[in-house]
Amino acid sequence: MKIIANRIKLIGSENAFKVGDDIRRCEAMGNRVIRFNLGEPDFNSAEHINRVAIENIQKGNSHYCPPAGIEGLRKAIAKQVSETRGLSIDPERVIVTTGGKPPIGYSLMTYTNPGDEVIYPSPGFPIYESWITFLGAKPVPLHLDEKKGFSFTAKELKKLITKKTKLIFINSPSNPTGGVLSKEELEEIAAVILKNCDKNVRVYSDEIYEHIIFDGLKHASIASVKGMAERTIIASGHSKSYAMTGWRLGYAILPTLEETAVFKNLNINLISCTPPFIQEAGREAIESSESKIVVGRMVAEFEKRRDVVVKKLNAIPGITCAMPKGAFYVFPNIGGLCESLGVIARQKKLPRAIQEKIPPATLFQKFLLYKHGVATMDRRSFGQIGSAKMHFLRISTATKLELLEEGIEKISQAATDREGFATFVKELEQYL
Ligand code: PLP
């Protein structure tokens, strides 16, 4: 008799959390590590938001509260999303969750039966693929093209839609690429969905980076396209936009009250409710005019860093880096570097079992960490299916500019360190 049930083998993970073990190991070996792996702003939550949480705890607002979320926050979310998406959202269709992750799992549980097909971006947030496989749905990755700024066309989406398609994930601005879908692109994508999908097929629009957008662009949501609000789950949250990752605050807006009731019941079963003092602070974040200033400052800093990082990366032979339009990541193509450093050739000679776990981008990512002290994320951390020959890294710009510059200099040195790479491969066993 096995201790662990079979289904647990099917769930994936988020390497952004797991890479911490590698970093600790590397540091224990006496190395200094520059962290380019972080999936959270390097800013703290703002003072005016913190104050509201503290006051609420002190006045005893620390009990269970309504499972769908407190009225004040649901109203604030409905108002903000209505205004920014040109919609009229009833607060009764808002479900508050502990972070932006729960609605992803809830959607898979609510909409898919085993065998139903789910389309999702790859590279994309790994939790989509993880939940799809866990619940026995069929993962259908929509591979994003670097040459199109990691956007995708309606035509590409159409090719993947079948009678079994039940749920389609889109994520703009995107983790890990920073790609942003324009209003026009979203209109074309919506037209394909409206024409080719049953009215009960749902679109999960993950808009958690909605405020972190550059070059004067405006965030656009597929829910704003005529006919799409009825089919779209709008998901967002406070983690990234308000630098509140540790608070665990997110939300979903469901197309119908029936679906909202399902999400509320999932909340009851899994978390009961989101802490009320956190929700009050979340309401303040949305409603206070101070937030606009704080968020604006943070976004300007991310934009400045992006400009420096992309320029410096593109100056390294063997690396090409698309210019992201949002979020705080860049996603350089390291194919040329993997070729010139001999990573691809060397990876092909690894024992088969290791080869499958360590594609070239992963091999270089480990080399970079253990021999040059820079922690990044590899391509396969953002969707494994069909990614073995895709040579990319994710670099987070949620790090001070001086460190970004120093780390990129180290990447540049690693790119030509043939001797170091040969030694690393010889010692590979100890880094697995
Ligand atoms: N969606 C995307 C695209 C993300 O990148 C993340 C976090 O990295 C989440 C959802 C989850 O956010 P949270 O930390 O609020 O659970």
Residues whose N, C-alpha, C, O or C-beta is under 5 A from the ligand:
A	BS01	PLP	G39 G99 G100 K101 F125 N171 N175 D206 I208 G237 S239 T245 L249 G250
